[in-house]
Amino acid sequence: MNMIANASAEQAQQDIADEFAFFGDWTERYQYLIDLGKQLPPFPEAYKTEEYRVHGCQSMVWLVPSGDASRMHFEATSDSAIVSGLIALVLRVYSDRSAAEIVATEPTFIQTIGLAKHLSPTRSNGLAAMLVKLKAYAAAQL
């Protein structure tokens, strides 16, 4: 993924909003999400453990933190194509940032691009669960 390492979380959210604005309808947006999910780096099988599993998701999701308070990195994967796309967006906003920025950043992109309205309740709950776990990992570093 082309990520500008020094772009803020807010800038990443703005970039996501701009990208989604290109697509006229949700069929195209879902396809874009699926494509983003396919670009996630390979996820080590060894991390697919109960410890890293995100509960509250209908599909299987794993989220692995590394780094420290100054720069936290996350790896994640899912067995669902759309959820993998959501993971790609979440990682763009939250991975490789300071714990303080992670905790302070509200996921406004979910509302901005209309995801809140277009995800099924189970996917919305799963996305919320993933964000809670990610922020908890960051808060533990503070």
TITORTI-325353 format. One line per 3 residues: number of its first residue (from 1); for each residue x, y, z of N, C-alpha, C. Coordinates in steps of 0.001 Angstrom, whole numbers. Example, Ala and Ser with C-alpha at 12.3 -4.5 7.8 and 13.67 -1.06 7.14 Angstrom:
<tilos>
1> 13190 -5690 7800 12300 -4500 7800 13200 -3300 7800; 12850 -2250 7080 13670 -1060 7140 12900 30 7870
</tilos>
This chain:
<tilos>
1> 837 -1181 0 0 0 0 880 1241 0; 489 2217 -749 1230 3470 -748 756 4310 418; 1578 4355 1453 1216 5172 2599 2299 6212 2788
4> 1879 7426 3000 2835 8469 3309 3091 8333 4804; 4303 7958 5138 4614 7605 6518 4298 8728 7494; 4467 9972 7066 4291 11061 8020 2904 11689 7969
7> 2029 11203 7114 670 11744 7085 -4 11419 8415; -772 12360 8920 -1455 12142 10190 -2633 11193 9987; -3161 10726 11096 -4358 9885 11041 -5506 10662 10402
10> -5603 11940 10730 -6673 12768 10146 -6515 12866 8634; -5271 13034 8170 -5024 13117 6733 -5377 11791 6054; -5034 10700 6711 -5368 9379 6157 -6881 9238 6005
13> -7631 9730 6989 -9096 9659 6912 -9619 10515 5761; -9010 11685 5571 -9417 12563 4474 -9128 11903 3130; -7962 11262 3013 -7595 10574 1773 -8590 9466 1451
16> -8992 8727 2480 -9969 7645 2296 -11294 8236 1795; -11729 9329 2412 -12979 9977 1995 -12894 10418 537; -11745 10990 153 -11553 11440 -1234 -11605 10260 -2200
19> -10960 9157 -1843 -10962 7984 -2718 -12372 7448 -2909; -13124 7331 -1816 -14472 6773 -1916 -15414 7692 -2674; -15115 8988 -2663 -15954 9949 -3393 -15889 9723 -4904
22> -14820 9056 -5368 -14695 8773 -6809 -15762 7803 -7303; -16255 6956 -6396 -17154 5880 -6834 -18601 6308 -6740; -19325 6066 -7804 -20699 6542 -7891 -21666 5774 -7019
25> -21442 4481 -6836 -22423 3704 -6080 -21730 2691 -5178; -22554 2039 -4370 -21983 1137 -3366 -21481 -171 -3954; -21950 -545 -5127 -21402 -1742 -5771 -19918 -1515 -6041
28> -19593 -330 -6561 -18191 -1 -6854 -17384 156 -5566; -18009 738 -4558 -17294 927 -3284 -16987 -411 -2628; -17930 -1349 -2673 -17669 -2684 -2111 -16527 -3361 -2869
31> -16528 -3209 -4190 -15461 -3811 -4991 -14110 -3210 -4609; -14098 -1899 -4392 -12868 -1218 -3977 -12410 -1742 -2612; -13360 -1904 -1683 -13026 -2463 -367 -12399 -3848 -501
34> -13003 -4688 -1345 -12485 -6046 -1557 -11075 -5986 -2138; -10860 -5077 -3083 -9525 -4917 -3682 -8506 -4473 -2638; -8898 -3543 -1763 -8003 -3098 -691 -7634 -4272 214
37> -8626 -5079 522 -8391 -6242 1383 -7398 -7215 779; -7440 -7350 -548 -6513 -8268 -1233 -5077 -7756 -1171; -4909 -6454 -895 -3561 -5872 -843 -2936 -5939 549
40> -3684 -6450 1527 -3091 -6589 2859 -1873 -7493 2774; -826 -7168 3547 343 -8055 3516 -11 -9444 4046; 731 -10456 3643 452 -11819 4129 475 -11843 5660
43> -443 -12575 6236 -575 -12633 7691 -40 -13981 8172; 913 -13951 9097 1499 -15222 9559 471 -16133 10236; 406 -17378 9815 -529 -18350 10400 -346 -18448 11910
46> 900 -18289 12366 1214 -18428 13799 445 -17417 14653; 10 -16304 14041 -724 -15284 14790 -2222 -15554 14857; -2665 -16568 14150 -4106 -16857 14162 -4453 -17644 15419
49> -4318 -16966 16554 -4569 -17598 17842 -5709 -16884 18547; -6200 -17522 19588 -7303 -16958 20368 -6895 -15611 20981; -5623 -15498 21361 -5127 -14271 21994 -5346 -13046 21102
52> -5176 -13222 19799 -5261 -12092 18862 -6605 -11988 18161; -7495 -12922 18452 -8782 -12904 17779 -9638 -11753 18297; -10335 -11094 17379 -11255 -10021 17761 -12636 -10639 17912
55> -13177 -10587 19110 -14512 -11149 19332 -15559 -10088 19038; -16713 -10518 18614 -17759 -9572 18255 -17883 -9464 16748; -17000 -10156 16031 -17075 -10181 14568 -17727 -11485 14146
58> -18593 -11408 13143 -19209 -12615 12610 -18147 -13440 11885; -17295 -12762 11139 -16202 -13456 10471 -15019 -13548 11431; -14037 -14345 11066 -12842 -14466 11892 -11938 -13274 11609
61> -11509 -12594 12672 -10591 -11461 12535 -9507 -11613 13593; -8265 -11369 13168 -7138 -11368 14100 -6426 -10026 13981; -5997 -9484 15123 -5322 -8190 15176 -4109 -8327 16097
64> -2928 -8048 15552 -1689 -8231 16305 -954 -6893 16429; -733 -6430 17666 -2 -5183 17865 1492 -5426 18021; 2288 -4440 17649 3718 -4469 17959 4186 -3027 18100
67> 5421 -2851 18523 5946 -1508 18716 5743 -1026 20132; 5855 278 20315 5703 861 21646 4885 2151 21532; 4840 2903 22639 3980 4089 22679 4322 5115 21603
70> 5589 5165 21193 5974 6174 20201 5521 5790 18789; 5444 4488 18517 5002 4044 17189 4484 2618 17285; 3185 2483 17159 2563 1166 17213 2241 694 15805
73> 2520 -584 15583 2233 -1175 14279 1199 -2280 14499; 291 -2414 13555 -721 -3465 13657 -719 -4306 12393; -894 -5599 12585 -1156 -6502 11474 -2516 -7117 11746
76> -3272 -7335 10689 -4596 -7910 10883 -5028 -8634 9618; -5969 -9555 9797 -6528 -10270 8656 -7912 -10778 9020; -8641 -11172 7992 -9967 -11739 8181 -10206 -12796 7115
79> -11151 -13689 7395 -11520 -14683 6381 -12617 -14150 5459; -12998 -12894 5646 -14036 -12278 4813 -13416 -11198 3937; -13784 -11182 2665 -13204 -10223 1714 -13547 -8783 2079
82> -14807 -8532 2418 -15206 -7155 2757 -14562 -6723 4065; -14536 -7610 5048 -13923 -7272 6331 -12431 -7013 6150; -11782 -7761 5278 -10362 -7497 4996 -10182 -6087 4448
85> -11105 -5638 3629 -11063 -4270 3118 -11227 -3242 4227; -12143 -3528 5159 -12328 -2639 6312 -11044 -2591 7136; -10400 -3745 7296 -9132 -3811 8031 -8099 -2923 7351
88> -8035 -2994 6027 -7062 -2182 5284 -7273 -695 5585; -8532 -265 5651 -8829 1141 5961 -8424 1473 7400; -8787 605 8329 -8462 833 9744 -6947 928 9936
91> -6200 41 9288 -4741 54 9439 -4144 1321 8844; -4738 1788 7762 -4246 3028 7148 -4370 4204 8107; -5452 4230 8839 -5688 5332 9760 -4878 5162 11053
94> -4781 3928 11546 -4261 3733 12907 -2875 3097 13025; -2422 2355 12034 -1147 1672 12206 26 2627 11990; 1125 2351 12663 2359 3147 12556 2178 4578 13054
97> 1404 4708 14118 1204 6004 14765 1543 5869 16249; 1632 6994 16916 1881 6952 18358 609 6467 19059; 807 5860 20222 -345 5383 20999 -1291 6542 21316
100> -720 7706 21629 -1555 8869 21963 -2427 9282 20775; -1847 9282 19560 -2635 9658 18378 -3721 8620 18105; -3383 7352 18295 -4367 6276 18069 -5564 6455 18993
103> -5276 6668 20275 -6354 6807 21259 -7196 8056 20975; -6538 9128 20519 -7234 10400 20299 -8031 10446 18991; -7747 9542 18069 -8361 9617 16736 -9700 8880 16695
106> -10750 9642 16425 -12065 9029 16224 -12170 8581 14764; -12770 7414 14520 -12857 6905 13144 -13957 7593 12336; -13759 8880 12043 -14779 9660 11337 -14998 9169 9908
109> -13983 8492 9331 -14118 8024 7942 -15295 7067 7770; -15649 6340 8828 -16751 5370 8743 -18046 6093 8376; -18271 7237 9031 -19448 8047 8750 -19298 8780 7410
112> -18119 9367 7201 -17886 10209 6019 -18137 9461 4718; -17661 8225 4634 -17808 7499 3359 -19107 6708 3294; -19909 6801 4344 -21211 6146 4315 -21198 4696 4730
115> -20068 4245 5287 -19991 2846 5716 -21031 2522 6773; -21253 3475 7662 -22184 3239 8769 -23551 2800 8248; -23961 3395 7128 -25286 3076 6575 -25287 1803 5732
118> -24120 1437 5195 -24096 365 4204 -23535 -959 4696; -23110 -1002 5949 -22643 -2273 6491 -23789 -2965 7217; -23790 -4271 7155 -24781 -5020 7926 -24484 -4810 9413
121> -25498 -4984 10268 -25265 -4805 11711 -24105 -5657 12232; -23983 -6892 11739 -22903 -7746 12246 -21538 -7211 11821; -21442 -6683 10586 -20159 -6096 10154 -19860 -4813 10918
124> -20893 -4007 11151 -20702 -2775 11936 -20206 -3109 13338; -20813 -4122 13955 -20393 -4543 15295 -18956 -5052 15268; -18615 -5784 14223 -17265 -6328 14093 -16235 -5219 13937
127> -16586 -4219 13128 -15690 -3079 12921 -15506 -2328 14244; -16598 -2126 14970 -16529 -1453 16271 -15658 -2256 17240; -15816 -3579 17249 -15032 -4446 18142 -13545 -4357 17808
130> -13246 -4305 16515 -11850 -4206 16078 -11247 -2882 16550; -11984 -1791 16409 -11498 -476 16832 -11312 -409 18352; -12230 -1019 19097 -12115 -1046 20559 -10842 -1784 20961
133> -10594 -2932 20319 -9418 -3729 20674 -8128 -2978 20292; -8121 -2371 19124 -6954 -1637 18660 -6653 -470 19620; -7687 272 19988 -7485 1405 20905 -7073 917 22296
136> -7574 -236 22705 -7186 -787 24015 -5697 -1149 24010; -5224 -1738 22919 -3799 -2040 22800 -2980 -742 22924; -3443 308 22259 -2721 1591 22285 -2782 2200 23690
139> -3952 2174 24303 -4114 2768 25633 -3203 2069 26652; -2984 785 26471 -2132 19 27381 -671 474 27300; -313 1132 26200 1071 1621 26027 1292 2992 26666
142> 200 3681 26975 322 5049 27495 731 5078 28962
</tilos>
